[in-house]
Amino acid sequence: MTCGCGRNWGELKPDVVILFSGGADSVLLVEFAESLNLTPFCVLIDYQQLHIQELEVAEKFLTERSISYKRV
C-alpha cells in the first residue's frame, strides 16, 4: 500500500504527523518540523470543499518538497 506521495507505508518513518491544509499555519508547522530535523507526514482532508484547488496546491507544495502525505 502506498501513501499519496507514492511511497510504501513500510518505508515511512515520520517523527510528526501534521494535518495539512496548505495554508500559512500548516506550511509553518512543516517548516518548523524540518528546522528541528523532524520528518513530517502530512494528512490532507478532502471534505468535498468548494475549491478543490486548495488540495491540489497543497499536494503540489508537498510533492515539490518531497514530503510524504496522504489525502483522505
All heavy atoms as TSV, in Angstrom:
chain	resi	resn	atom	element	x	y	z
A	1	MET	N	N	0.848	-1.173	0.000
A	1	MET	CA	C	0.000	0.000	0.000
A	1	MET	C	C	0.895	1.238	0.000
A	1	MET	O	O	1.921	1.272	0.641
A	1	MET	CB	C	-0.898	-0.038	1.231
A	1	MET	CG	C	-1.808	1.153	1.325
A	1	MET	SD	S	-2.889	1.098	2.763
A	1	MET	CE	C	-4.186	0.078	2.099
A	2	THR	N	N	0.470	2.260	-0.699
A	2	THR	CA	C	1.262	3.485	-0.792
A	2	THR	C	C	0.484	4.670	-0.241
A	2	THR	O	O	-0.739	4.645	-0.150
A	2	THR	CB	C	1.661	3.790	-2.248
A	2	THR	OG1	O	0.491	3.984	-3.018
A	2	THR	CG2	C	2.498	2.676	-2.835
A	3	CYS	N	N	1.239	5.704	0.111
A	3	CYS	CA	C	0.607	6.957	0.515
A	3	CYS	C	C	0.393	7.794	-0.741
A	3	CYS	O	O	0.748	7.380	-1.836
A	3	CYS	CB	C	1.467	7.683	1.545
A	3	CYS	SG	S	3.033	8.277	0.918
A	4	GLY	N	N	-0.158	8.981	-0.588
A	4	GLY	CA	C	-0.442	9.841	-1.727
A	4	GLY	C	C	0.791	10.270	-2.492
A	4	GLY	O	O	0.711	10.662	-3.647
A	5	CYS	N	N	1.950	10.176	-1.857
A	5	CYS	CA	C	3.192	10.596	-2.497
A	5	CYS	C	C	3.859	9.448	-3.247
A	5	CYS	O	O	4.916	9.623	-3.837
A	5	CYS	CB	C	4.143	11.170	-1.467
A	5	CYS	SG	S	4.540	10.026	-0.153
A	6	GLY	N	N	3.265	8.252	-3.231
A	6	GLY	CA	C	3.800	7.126	-3.972
A	6	GLY	C	C	4.747	6.240	-3.196
A	6	GLY	O	O	5.191	5.219	-3.693
A	7	ARG	N	N	5.077	6.604	-1.960
A	7	ARG	CA	C	5.968	5.773	-1.143
A	7	ARG	C	C	5.176	4.645	-0.487
A	7	ARG	O	O	4.000	4.783	-0.210
A	7	ARG	CB	C	6.641	6.619	-0.073
A	7	ARG	CG	C	7.608	7.637	-0.628
A	7	ARG	CD	C	8.375	8.293	0.517
A	7	ARG	NE	N	9.342	9.227	0.008
A	7	ARG	CZ	C	9.181	10.539	0.039
A	7	ARG	NH1	N	8.107	11.073	0.556
A	7	ARG	NH2	N	10.113	11.334	-0.445
A	8	ASN	N	N	5.845	3.549	-0.201
A	8	ASN	CA	C	5.219	2.448	0.512
A	8	ASN	C	C	5.093	2.807	1.985
A	8	ASN	O	O	5.983	3.422	2.555
A	8	ASN	CB	C	6.048	1.159	0.370
A	8	ASN	CG	C	5.982	0.614	-1.032
A	8	ASN	OD1	O	4.958	0.664	-1.683
A	8	ASN	ND2	N	7.091	0.084	-1.496
A	9	TRP	N	N	4.002	2.374	2.602
A	9	TRP	CA	C	3.788	2.663	4.021
A	9	TRP	C	C	4.955	2.164	4.860
A	9	TRP	O	O	5.350	2.802	5.822
A	9	TRP	CB	C	2.492	2.026	4.517
A	9	TRP	CG	C	1.268	2.747	4.075
A	9	TRP	CD1	C	0.341	2.293	3.185
A	9	TRP	CD2	C	0.821	4.039	4.469
A	9	TRP	NE1	N	-0.643	3.232	3.012
A	9	TRP	CE2	C	-0.377	4.305	3.785
A	9	TRP	CE3	C	1.326	5.001	5.339
A	9	TRP	CZ2	C	-1.077	5.488	3.948
A	9	TRP	CZ3	C	0.612	6.180	5.500
A	9	TRP	CH2	C	-0.571	6.415	4.813
A	10	GLY	N	N	5.517	1.011	4.518
A	10	GLY	CA	C	6.613	0.451	5.287
A	10	GLY	C	C	7.882	1.284	5.244
A	10	GLY	O	O	8.739	1.165	6.117
A	11	GLU	N	N	8.016	2.123	4.231
A	11	GLU	CA	C	9.204	2.972	4.096
A	11	GLU	C	C	9.105	4.240	4.932
A	11	GLU	O	O	10.111	4.906	5.157
A	11	GLU	CB	C	9.398	3.385	2.633
A	11	GLU	CG	C	9.648	2.250	1.681
A	11	GLU	CD	C	9.645	2.718	0.234
A	11	GLU	OE1	O	9.508	3.929	-0.029
A	11	GLU	OE2	O	9.755	1.852	-0.645
A	12	LEU	N	N	7.904	4.577	5.365
A	12	LEU	CA	C	7.697	5.838	6.072
A	12	LEU	C	C	8.099	5.716	7.537
A	12	LEU	O	O	7.722	4.773	8.215
A	12	LEU	CB	C	6.230	6.256	5.991
A	12	LEU	CG	C	5.697	6.516	4.592
A	12	LEU	CD1	C	4.209	6.801	4.640
A	12	LEU	CD2	C	6.435	7.651	3.928
A	13	LYS	N	N	8.857	6.666	7.996
A	13	LYS	CA	C	9.248	6.718	9.399
A	13	LYS	C	C	9.148	8.170	9.873
A	13	LYS	O	O	10.151	8.794	10.212
A	13	LYS	CB	C	10.662	6.188	9.572
A	13	LYS	CG	C	10.822	4.768	9.073
A	13	LYS	CD	C	11.749	3.982	9.941
A	13	LYS	CE	C	12.026	2.609	9.424
A	13	LYS	NZ	N	10.947	1.753	9.189
A	14	PRO	N	N	7.908	8.712	9.887
A	14	PRO	CA	C	7.760	10.118	10.275
A	14	PRO	C	C	7.969	10.314	11.775
A	14	PRO	O	O	7.720	9.424	12.583
A	14	PRO	CB	C	6.327	10.445	9.877
A	14	PRO	CG	C	5.611	9.141	9.966
A	14	PRO	CD	C	6.632	8.100	9.562
A	15	ASP	N	N	8.436	11.500	12.125
A	15	ASP	CA	C	8.581	11.895	13.518
A	15	ASP	C	C	7.347	12.639	14.001
A	15	ASP	O	O	7.077	12.691	15.194
A	15	ASP	CB	C	9.796	12.814	13.681
A	15	ASP	CG	C	11.094	12.124	13.306
A	15	ASP	OD1	O	11.341	11.014	13.810
A	15	ASP	OD2	O	11.848	12.699	12.506
A	16	VAL	N	N	6.631	13.240	13.059
A	16	VAL	CA	C	5.478	14.073	13.415
A	16	VAL	C	C	4.436	13.970	12.301
A	16	VAL	O	O	4.777	13.871	11.127
A	16	VAL	CB	C	5.919	15.543	13.644
A	16	VAL	CG1	C	6.516	16.143	12.398
A	16	VAL	CG2	C	4.787	16.398	14.157
A	17	VAL	N	N	3.159	13.969	12.683
A	17	VAL	CA	C	2.050	13.964	11.723
A	17	VAL	C	C	1.385	15.329	11.792
A	17	VAL	O	O	1.067	15.822	12.883
A	17	VAL	CB	C	1.027	12.846	12.042
A	17	VAL	CG1	C	-0.158	12.911	11.091
A	17	VAL	CG2	C	1.699	11.481	11.978
A	18	ILE	N	N	1.178	15.928	10.616
A	18	ILE	CA	C	0.609	17.274	10.538
A	18	ILE	C	C	-0.653	17.242	9.691
A	18	ILE	O	O	-0.633	16.729	8.570
A	18	ILE	CB	C	1.624	18.258	9.919
A	18	ILE	CG1	C	2.870	18.352	10.811
A	18	ILE	CG2	C	0.999	19.636	9.703
A	18	ILE	CD1	C	4.016	19.126	10.192
A	19	LEU	N	N	-1.744	17.778	10.240
A	19	LEU	CA	C	-2.959	17.967	9.463
A	19	LEU	C	C	-2.692	19.172	8.572
A	19	LEU	O	O	-2.522	20.297	9.059
A	19	LEU	CB	C	-4.150	18.211	10.381
A	19	LEU	CG	C	-5.501	18.388	9.723
A	19	LEU	CD1	C	-5.849	17.157	8.886
A	19	LEU	CD2	C	-6.567	18.621	10.769
A	20	PHE	N	N	-2.609	18.949	7.259
A	20	PHE	CA	C	-2.093	19.953	6.329
A	20	PHE	C	C	-3.182	20.450	5.393
A	20	PHE	O	O	-3.796	19.680	4.663
A	20	PHE	CB	C	-0.950	19.343	5.510
A	20	PHE	CG	C	-0.173	20.341	4.719
A	20	PHE	CD1	C	0.831	21.090	5.306
A	20	PHE	CD2	C	-0.433	20.543	3.379
A	20	PHE	CE1	C	1.554	22.025	4.581
A	20	PHE	CE2	C	0.279	21.465	2.636
A	20	PHE	CZ	C	1.276	22.208	3.242
A	21	SER	N	N	-3.394	21.775	5.413
A	21	SER	CA	C	-4.383	22.381	4.519
A	21	SER	C	C	-3.720	23.120	3.362
A	21	SER	O	O	-4.375	23.427	2.375
A	21	SER	CB	C	-5.251	23.371	5.301
A	21	SER	OG	O	-4.465	24.488	5.696
A	22	GLY	N	N	-2.456	23.436	3.529
A	22	GLY	CA	C	-1.763	24.243	2.533
A	22	GLY	C	C	-1.762	25.712	2.891
A	22	GLY	O	O	-1.137	26.528	2.219
A	23	GLY	N	N	-2.450	26.061	3.965
A	23	GLY	CA	C	-2.482	27.442	4.424
A	23	GLY	C	C	-1.218	27.809	5.177
A	23	GLY	O	O	-0.329	26.975	5.418
A	24	ALA	N	N	-1.149	29.053	5.594
A	24	ALA	CA	C	0.052	29.576	6.244
A	24	ALA	C	C	0.405	28.807	7.520
A	24	ALA	O	O	1.575	28.525	7.781
A	24	ALA	CB	C	-0.133	31.057	6.553
A	25	ASP	N	N	-0.607	28.449	8.321
A	25	ASP	CA	C	-0.329	27.760	9.583
A	25	ASP	C	C	0.279	26.385	9.358
A	25	ASP	O	O	1.259	26.018	10.009
A	25	ASP	CB	C	-1.600	27.612	10.421
A	25	ASP	CG	C	-2.154	28.940	10.897
A	25	ASP	OD1	O	-1.394	29.927	10.912
A	25	ASP	OD2	O	-3.338	28.982	11.264
A	26	SER	N	N	-0.292	25.611	8.438
A	26	SER	CA	C	0.234	24.261	8.224
A	26	SER	C	C	1.584	24.288	7.507
A	26	SER	O	O	2.446	23.451	7.782
A	26	SER	CB	C	-0.775	23.376	7.487
A	26	SER	OG	O	-1.207	23.951	6.290
A	27	VAL	N	N	1.802	25.254	6.623
A	27	VAL	CA	C	3.114	25.401	5.987
A	27	VAL	C	C	4.154	25.743	7.052
A	27	VAL	O	O	5.257	25.180	7.062
A	27	VAL	CB	C	3.085	26.487	4.882
A	27	VAL	CG1	C	4.493	26.856	4.435
A	27	VAL	CG2	C	2.262	25.997	3.694
A	28	LEU	N	N	3.797	26.631	7.979
A	28	LEU	CA	C	4.708	26.991	9.064
A	28	LEU	C	C	5.046	25.769	9.918
A	28	LEU	O	O	6.201	25.565	10.299
A	28	LEU	CB	C	4.096	28.092	9.927
A	28	LEU	CG	C	4.927	28.535	11.130
A	28	LEU	CD1	C	6.236	29.164	10.672
A	28	LEU	CD2	C	4.133	29.505	11.978
A	29	LEU	N	N	4.045	24.924	10.212
A	29	LEU	CA	C	4.310	23.720	11.005
A	29	LEU	C	C	5.273	22.779	10.298
A	29	LEU	O	O	6.168	22.212	10.925
A	29	LEU	CB	C	2.998	22.989	11.310
A	29	LEU	CG	C	2.135	23.610	12.399
A	29	LEU	CD1	C	0.800	22.873	12.489
A	29	LEU	CD2	C	2.857	23.599	13.728
A	30	VAL	N	N	5.105	22.610	8.989
A	30	VAL	CA	C	6.028	21.757	8.223
A	30	VAL	C	C	7.443	22.334	8.277
A	30	VAL	O	O	8.412	21.610	8.533
A	30	VAL	CB	C	5.552	21.595	6.761
A	30	VAL	CG1	C	6.643	21.005	5.893
A	30	VAL	CG2	C	4.306	20.731	6.708
A	31	GLU	N	N	7.559	23.624	8.043
A	31	GLU	CA	C	8.875	24.257	8.064
A	31	GLU	C	C	9.502	24.201	9.456
A	31	GLU	O	O	10.704	23.992	9.597
A	31	GLU	CB	C	8.784	25.694	7.555
A	31	GLU	CG	C	8.474	25.734	6.074
A	31	GLU	CD	C	8.286	27.131	5.523
A	31	GLU	OE1	O	8.172	28.092	6.313
A	31	GLU	OE2	O	8.233	27.261	4.287
A	32	PHE	N	N	8.690	24.349	10.489
A	32	PHE	CA	C	9.188	24.265	11.856
A	32	PHE	C	C	9.681	22.848	12.159
A	32	PHE	O	O	10.758	22.667	12.736
A	32	PHE	CB	C	8.096	24.691	12.841
A	32	PHE	CG	C	8.543	24.703	14.267
A	32	PHE	CD1	C	9.538	25.553	14.694
A	32	PHE	CD2	C	7.946	23.859	15.194
A	32	PHE	CE1	C	9.956	25.570	16.021
A	32	PHE	CE2	C	8.359	23.866	16.517
A	32	PHE	CZ	C	9.359	24.724	16.937
A	33	ALA	N	N	8.906	21.847	11.764
A	33	ALA	CA	C	9.311	20.453	11.973
A	33	ALA	C	C	10.643	20.184	11.277
A	33	ALA	O	O	11.549	19.576	11.864
A	33	ALA	CB	C	8.230	19.507	11.456
A	34	GLU	N	N	10.771	20.639	10.048
A	34	GLU	CA	C	12.013	20.419	9.305
A	34	GLU	C	C	13.186	21.167	9.950
A	34	GLU	O	O	14.308	20.653	9.960
A	34	GLU	CB	C	11.841	20.827	7.844
A	34	GLU	CG	C	10.920	19.894	7.085
A	34	GLU	CD	C	10.762	20.277	5.624
A	34	GLU	OE1	O	10.760	21.483	5.305
A	34	GLU	OE2	O	10.630	19.356	4.817
A	35	SER	N	N	12.925	22.340	10.504
A	35	SER	CA	C	14.004	23.094	11.156
A	35	SER	C	C	14.512	22.368	12.406
A	35	SER	O	O	15.640	22.583	12.834
A	35	SER	CB	C	13.545	24.506	11.513
A	35	SER	OG	O	12.703	24.496	12.655
A	36	LEU	N	N	13.671	21.500	12.982
A	36	LEU	CA	C	14.060	20.700	14.136
A	36	LEU	C	C	14.598	19.327	13.716
A	36	LEU	O	O	14.775	18.441	14.547
A	36	LEU	CB	C	12.861	20.514	15.071
A	36	LEU	CG	C	12.310	21.791	15.716
A	36	LEU	CD1	C	11.041	21.485	16.493
A	36	LEU	CD2	C	13.354	22.438	16.603
A	37	ASN	N	N	14.817	19.169	12.406
A	37	ASN	CA	C	15.291	17.902	11.829
A	37	ASN	C	C	14.320	16.748	12.067
A	37	ASN	O	O	14.734	15.606	12.246
A	37	ASN	CB	C	16.690	17.546	12.340
A	37	ASN	CG	C	17.720	18.517	11.834
A	37	ASN	OD1	O	17.694	18.916	10.674
A	37	ASN	ND2	N	18.630	18.921	12.697
A	38	LEU	N	N	13.028	17.077	12.079
A	38	LEU	CA	C	11.984	16.060	12.184
A	38	LEU	C	C	11.458	15.749	10.792
A	38	LEU	O	O	11.425	16.618	9.923
A	38	LEU	CB	C	10.834	16.562	13.065
A	38	LEU	CG	C	11.191	16.900	14.509
A	38	LEU	CD1	C	9.994	17.511	15.221
A	38	LEU	CD2	C	11.679	15.663	15.246
A	39	THR	N	N	11.032	14.522	10.600
A	39	THR	CA	C	10.458	14.107	9.320
A	39	THR	C	C	8.936	14.166	9.433
A	39	THR	O	O	8.335	13.369	10.153
A	39	THR	CB	C	10.897	12.674	8.967
A	39	THR	OG1	O	12.322	12.638	8.916
A	39	THR	CG2	C	10.319	12.242	7.634
A	40	PRO	N	N	8.300	15.115	8.721
A	40	PRO	CA	C	6.847	15.224	8.818
A	40	PRO	C	C	6.123	14.261	7.873
A	40	PRO	O	O	6.642	13.882	6.822
A	40	PRO	CB	C	6.569	16.668	8.410
A	40	PRO	CG	C	7.690	17.010	7.479
A	40	PRO	CD	C	8.877	16.215	7.954
A	41	PHE	N	N	4.942	13.857	8.278
A	41	PHE	CA	C	3.995	13.165	7.408
A	41	PHE	C	C	2.726	13.991	7.472
A	41	PHE	O	O	2.234	14.296	8.559
A	41	PHE	CB	C	3.722	11.736	7.886
A	41	PHE	CG	C	2.717	11.032	7.026
A	41	PHE	CD1	C	3.111	10.441	5.837
A	41	PHE	CD2	C	1.382	10.991	7.369
A	41	PHE	CE1	C	2.200	9.803	5.023
A	41	PHE	CE2	C	0.457	10.360	6.556
A	41	PHE	CZ	C	0.868	9.764	5.387
A	42	CYS	N	N	2.204	14.388	6.322
A	42	CYS	CA	C	1.042	15.272	6.286
A	42	CYS	C	C	-0.217	14.525	5.869
A	42	CYS	O	O	-0.184	13.657	4.996
A	42	CYS	CB	C	1.299	16.428	5.326
A	42	CYS	SG	S	2.628	17.506	5.890
A	43	VAL	N	N	-1.318	14.889	6.502
A	43	VAL	CA	C	-2.632	14.342	6.172
A	43	VAL	C	C	-3.464	15.488	5.613
A	43	VAL	O	O	-3.579	16.547	6.241
A	43	VAL	CB	C	-3.318	13.743	7.417
A	43	VAL	CG1	C	-4.706	13.232	7.062
A	43	VAL	CG2	C	-2.468	12.626	8.011
A	44	LEU	N	N	-4.011	15.281	4.411
A	44	LEU	CA	C	-4.876	16.264	3.767
A	44	LEU	C	C	-6.291	15.699	3.784
A	44	LEU	O	O	-6.504	14.539	3.429
A	44	LEU	CB	C	-4.449	16.509	2.325
A	44	LEU	CG	C	-3.153	17.270	2.094
A	44	LEU	CD1	C	-1.960	16.375	2.293
A	44	LEU	CD2	C	-3.131	17.847	0.705
A	45	ILE	N	N	-7.271	16.499	4.195
A	45	ILE	CA	C	-8.658	16.046	4.290
A	45	ILE	C	C	-9.452	16.585	3.098
A	45	ILE	O	O	-9.538	17.783	2.887
A	45	ILE	CB	C	-9.317	16.530	5.595
A	45	ILE	CG1	C	-8.493	16.143	6.816
A	45	ILE	CG2	C	-10.750	16.020	5.688
A	45	ILE	CD1	C	-8.440	14.673	7.101
A	46	ASP	N	N	-10.019	15.655	2.332
A	46	ASP	CA	C	-10.904	16.025	1.225
A	46	ASP	C	C	-12.342	15.939	1.742
A	46	ASP	O	O	-12.901	14.861	1.864
A	46	ASP	CB	C	-10.701	15.073	0.047
A	46	ASP	CG	C	-11.550	15.443	-1.155
A	46	ASP	OD1	O	-12.395	16.352	-1.048
A	46	ASP	OD2	O	-11.370	14.814	-2.202
A	47	TYR	N	N	-12.886	17.076	2.124
A	47	TYR	CA	C	-14.249	17.121	2.666
A	47	TYR	C	C	-15.232	17.692	1.632
A	47	TYR	O	O	-16.266	18.257	1.976
A	47	TYR	CB	C	-14.291	17.920	3.975
A	47	TYR	CG	C	-13.780	19.337	3.870
A	47	TYR	CD1	C	-14.637	20.393	3.557
A	47	TYR	CD2	C	-12.442	19.619	4.087
A	47	TYR	CE1	C	-14.173	21.687	3.454
A	47	TYR	CE2	C	-11.964	20.917	3.996
A	47	TYR	CZ	C	-12.830	21.946	3.684
A	47	TYR	OH	O	-12.360	23.234	3.588
A	48	GLN	N	N	-14.857	17.500	0.347
A	48	GLN	CA	C	-15.687	17.984	-0.762
A	48	GLN	C	C	-15.821	19.510	-0.724
A	48	GLN	O	O	-16.883	20.059	-0.990
A	48	GLN	CB	C	-17.061	17.318	-0.754
A	48	GLN	CG	C	-17.027	15.804	-0.796
A	48	GLN	CD	C	-16.320	15.263	-2.033
A	48	GLN	OE1	O	-16.611	15.682	-3.136
A	48	GLN	NE2	N	-15.401	14.343	-1.827
A	49	GLN	N	N	-14.701	20.180	-0.360
A	49	GLN	CA	C	-14.706	21.631	-0.303
A	49	GLN	C	C	-15.019	22.219	-1.682
A	49	GLN	O	O	-14.794	21.581	-2.703
A	49	GLN	CB	C	-13.382	22.180	0.241
A	49	GLN	CG	C	-12.145	21.660	-0.431
A	49	GLN	CD	C	-11.556	20.464	0.285
A	49	GLN	OE1	O	-12.211	19.457	0.388
A	49	GLN	NE2	N	-10.334	20.569	0.738
A	50	LEU	N	N	-15.567	23.426	-1.654
A	50	LEU	CA	C	-15.968	24.080	-2.900
A	50	LEU	C	C	-14.779	24.328	-3.818
A	50	LEU	O	O	-14.896	24.232	-5.031
A	50	LEU	CB	C	-16.671	25.402	-2.607
A	50	LEU	CG	C	-18.032	25.292	-1.918
A	50	LEU	CD1	C	-18.570	26.680	-1.607
A	50	LEU	CD2	C	-18.997	24.516	-2.789
A	51	HIS	N	N	-13.647	24.655	-3.243
A	51	HIS	CA	C	-12.477	24.986	-4.049
A	51	HIS	C	C	-11.457	23.854	-3.949
A	51	HIS	O	O	-10.560	23.882	-3.121
A	51	HIS	CB	C	-11.884	26.323	-3.608
A	51	HIS	CG	C	-12.866	27.449	-3.675
A	51	HIS	ND1	N	-13.304	27.964	-4.871
A	51	HIS	CD2	C	-13.525	28.115	-2.715
A	51	HIS	CE1	C	-14.184	28.925	-4.634
A	51	HIS	NE2	N	-14.342	29.029	-3.337
A	52	ILE	N	N	-11.606	22.849	-4.804
A	52	ILE	CA	C	-10.725	21.685	-4.790
A	52	ILE	C	C	-9.281	22.075	-5.082
A	52	ILE	O	O	-8.350	21.348	-4.748
A	52	ILE	CB	C	-11.233	20.605	-5.778
A	52	ILE	CG1	C	-10.566	19.253	-5.513
A	52	ILE	CG2	C	-11.028	21.038	-7.220
A	52	ILE	CD1	C	-10.937	18.643	-4.202
A	53	GLN	N	N	-9.100	23.269	-5.661
A	53	GLN	CA	C	-7.747	23.745	-5.946
A	53	GLN	C	C	-6.917	23.850	-4.665
A	53	GLN	O	O	-5.697	23.729	-4.714
A	53	GLN	CB	C	-7.773	25.122	-6.646
A	53	GLN	CG	C	-8.438	25.119	-7.986
A	53	GLN	CD	C	-9.939	25.395	-7.886
A	53	GLN	OE1	O	-10.539	25.298	-6.829
A	53	GLN	NE2	N	-10.546	25.714	-9.010
A	54	GLU	N	N	-7.574	24.049	-3.522
A	54	GLU	CA	C	-6.850	24.123	-2.254
A	54	GLU	C	C	-6.043	22.857	-2.029
A	54	GLU	O	O	-4.865	22.910	-1.675
A	54	GLU	CB	C	-7.817	24.310	-1.090
A	54	GLU	CG	C	-8.507	25.638	-1.059
A	54	GLU	CD	C	-9.543	25.722	0.045
A	54	GLU	OE1	O	-9.571	24.849	0.928
A	54	GLU	OE2	O	-10.325	26.674	0.022
A	55	LEU	N	N	-6.670	21.703	-2.247
A	55	LEU	CA	C	-5.973	20.428	-2.070
A	55	LEU	C	C	-4.906	20.231	-3.132
A	55	LEU	O	O	-3.831	19.702	-2.844
A	55	LEU	CB	C	-6.961	19.265	-2.115
A	55	LEU	CG	C	-7.768	19.013	-0.852
A	55	LEU	CD1	C	-8.699	17.821	-1.049
A	55	LEU	CD2	C	-6.876	18.796	0.345
A	56	GLU	N	N	-5.201	20.628	-4.341
A	56	GLU	CA	C	-4.228	20.467	-5.422
A	56	GLU	C	C	-2.967	21.290	-5.154
A	56	GLU	O	O	-1.850	20.812	-5.364
A	56	GLU	CB	C	-4.860	20.851	-6.760
A	56	GLU	CG	C	-5.956	19.883	-7.176
A	56	GLU	CD	C	-6.816	20.392	-8.324
A	56	GLU	OE1	O	-6.651	21.561	-8.728
A	56	GLU	OE2	O	-7.650	19.613	-8.804
A	57	VAL	N	N	-3.134	22.503	-4.666
A	57	VAL	CA	C	-1.987	23.357	-4.345
A	57	VAL	C	C	-1.214	22.759	-3.166
A	57	VAL	O	O	0.018	22.747	-3.168
A	57	VAL	CB	C	-2.449	24.807	-4.044
A	57	VAL	CG1	C	-1.335	25.636	-3.444
A	57	VAL	CG2	C	-2.979	25.453	-5.313
A	58	ALA	N	N	-1.927	22.252	-2.175
A	58	ALA	CA	C	-1.276	21.630	-1.019
A	58	ALA	C	C	-0.462	20.413	-1.456
A	58	ALA	O	O	0.687	20.238	-1.039
A	58	ALA	CB	C	-2.318	21.235	0.023
A	59	GLU	N	N	-1.045	19.564	-2.304
A	59	GLU	CA	C	-0.325	18.389	-2.792
A	59	GLU	C	C	0.908	18.789	-3.601
A	59	GLU	O	O	1.966	18.171	-3.484
A	59	GLU	CB	C	-1.239	17.514	-3.640
A	59	GLU	CG	C	-2.253	16.751	-2.818
A	59	GLU	CD	C	-3.166	15.885	-3.657
A	59	GLU	OE1	O	-3.610	16.339	-4.743
A	59	GLU	OE2	O	-3.435	14.751	-3.225
A	60	LYS	N	N	0.783	19.825	-4.405
A	60	LYS	CA	C	1.921	20.301	-5.208
A	60	LYS	C	C	3.049	20.771	-4.297
A	60	LYS	O	O	4.221	20.438	-4.517
A	60	LYS	CB	C	1.471	21.427	-6.140
A	60	LYS	CG	C	2.570	21.948	-7.042
A	60	LYS	CD	C	2.055	23.029	-7.985
A	60	LYS	CE	C	3.170	23.444	-8.899
A	60	LYS	NZ	N	3.351	24.843	-9.040
A	61	PHE	N	N	2.717	21.534	-3.272
A	61	PHE	CA	C	3.711	22.016	-2.321
A	61	PHE	C	C	4.457	20.847	-1.678
A	61	PHE	O	O	5.682	20.835	-1.615
A	61	PHE	CB	C	3.031	22.869	-1.240
A	61	PHE	CG	C	3.946	23.265	-0.111
A	61	PHE	CD1	C	4.750	24.385	-0.215
A	61	PHE	CD2	C	3.993	22.515	1.064
A	61	PHE	CE1	C	5.597	24.751	0.828
A	61	PHE	CE2	C	4.827	22.874	2.109
A	61	PHE	CZ	C	5.625	23.989	1.986
A	62	LEU	N	N	3.710	19.857	-1.207
A	62	LEU	CA	C	4.322	18.711	-0.527
A	62	LEU	C	C	5.159	17.877	-1.491
A	62	LEU	O	O	6.253	17.423	-1.146
A	62	LEU	CB	C	3.245	17.860	0.130
A	62	LEU	CG	C	2.485	18.556	1.259
A	62	LEU	CD1	C	1.300	17.710	1.702
A	62	LEU	CD2	C	3.402	18.882	2.422
A	63	THR	N	N	4.668	17.674	-2.702
A	63	THR	CA	C	5.395	16.894	-3.696
A	63	THR	C	C	6.707	17.573	-4.063
A	63	THR	O	O	7.751	16.924	-4.136
A	63	THR	CB	C	4.530	16.676	-4.948
A	63	THR	OG1	O	3.334	15.982	-4.568
A	63	THR	CG2	C	5.269	15.873	-5.998
A	64	GLU	N	N	6.654	18.880	-4.281
A	64	GLU	CA	C	7.870	19.623	-4.640
A	64	GLU	C	C	8.920	19.566	-3.532
A	64	GLU	O	O	10.104	19.634	-3.803
A	64	GLU	CB	C	7.523	21.083	-4.953
A	64	GLU	CG	C	6.803	21.256	-6.266
A	64	GLU	CD	C	6.334	22.675	-6.515
A	64	GLU	OE1	O	6.411	23.528	-5.582
A	64	GLU	OE2	O	5.867	22.945	-7.636
A	65	ARG	N	N	8.476	19.420	-2.278
A	65	ARG	CA	C	9.411	19.374	-1.148
A	65	ARG	C	C	9.703	17.942	-0.710
A	65	ARG	O	O	10.376	17.734	0.292
A	65	ARG	CB	C	8.840	20.169	0.009
A	65	ARG	CG	C	8.607	21.606	-0.452
A	65	ARG	CD	C	8.647	22.674	0.509
A	65	ARG	NE	N	9.577	22.550	1.593
A	65	ARG	CZ	C	9.541	23.345	2.638
A	65	ARG	NH1	N	8.645	24.300	2.700
A	65	ARG	NH2	N	10.402	23.206	3.615
A	66	SER	N	N	9.198	16.966	-1.463
A	66	SER	CA	C	9.413	15.540	-1.161
A	66	SER	C	C	8.958	15.165	0.244
A	66	SER	O	O	9.615	14.422	0.958
A	66	SER	CB	C	10.886	15.155	-1.354
A	66	SER	OG	O	11.263	15.346	-2.689
A	67	ILE	N	N	7.799	15.709	0.629
A	67	ILE	CA	C	7.222	15.407	1.931
A	67	ILE	C	C	6.110	14.380	1.739
A	67	ILE	O	O	5.243	14.549	0.883
A	67	ILE	CB	C	6.681	16.690	2.596
A	67	ILE	CG1	C	7.834	17.671	2.833
A	67	ILE	CG2	C	5.924	16.369	3.876
A	67	ILE	CD1	C	7.405	19.044	3.277
A	68	SER	N	N	6.150	13.341	2.532
A	68	SER	CA	C	5.148	12.276	2.441
A	68	SER	C	C	3.800	12.786	2.929
A	68	SER	O	O	3.722	13.555	3.896
A	68	SER	CB	C	5.576	11.078	3.289
A	68	SER	OG	O	6.797	10.574	2.824
A	69	TYR	N	N	2.726	12.326	2.254
A	69	TYR	CA	C	1.384	12.743	2.654
A	69	TYR	C	C	0.361	11.713	2.229
A	69	TYR	O	O	0.633	10.835	1.395
A	69	TYR	CB	C	1.028	14.111	2.045
A	69	TYR	CG	C	0.853	14.080	0.542
A	69	TYR	CD1	C	-0.398	13.826	-0.026
A	69	TYR	CD2	C	1.921	14.279	-0.311
A	69	TYR	CE1	C	-0.558	13.789	-1.407
A	69	TYR	CE2	C	1.771	14.248	-1.674
A	69	TYR	CZ	C	0.534	13.999	-2.215
A	69	TYR	OH	O	0.382	13.952	-3.581
A	70	LYS	N	N	-0.828	11.835	2.801
A	70	LYS	CA	C	-1.970	11.000	2.432
A	70	LYS	C	C	-3.178	11.891	2.358
A	70	LYS	O	O	-3.432	12.707	3.246
A	70	LYS	CB	C	-2.182	9.900	3.477
A	70	LYS	CG	C	-3.382	9.025	3.232
A	70	LYS	CD	C	-3.169	8.104	2.080
A	70	LYS	CE	C	-4.350	7.173	1.896
A	70	LYS	NZ	N	-4.244	6.381	0.700
A	71	ARG	N	N	-3.918	11.775	1.275
A	71	ARG	CA	C	-5.170	12.515	1.100
A	71	ARG	C	C	-6.317	11.573	1.452
A	71	ARG	O	O	-6.442	10.497	0.866
A	71	ARG	CB	C	-5.272	12.998	-0.349
A	71	ARG	CG	C	-6.508	13.792	-0.676
A	71	ARG	CD	C	-6.385	14.292	-2.103
A	71	ARG	NE	N	-7.597	14.891	-2.574
A	71	ARG	CZ	C	-7.709	15.542	-3.729
A	71	ARG	NH1	N	-6.666	15.650	-4.523
A	71	ARG	NH2	N	-8.852	16.060	-4.087
A	72	VAL	N	N	-7.133	11.972	2.418
A	72	VAL	CA	C	-8.263	11.138	2.839
A	72	VAL	C	C	-9.558	11.894	2.738
A	72	VAL	O	O	-9.573	13.100	2.700
A	72	VAL	CB	C	-8.079	10.606	4.286
A	72	VAL	CG1	C	-6.910	9.668	4.359
A	72	VAL	CG2	C	-7.924	11.738	5.275
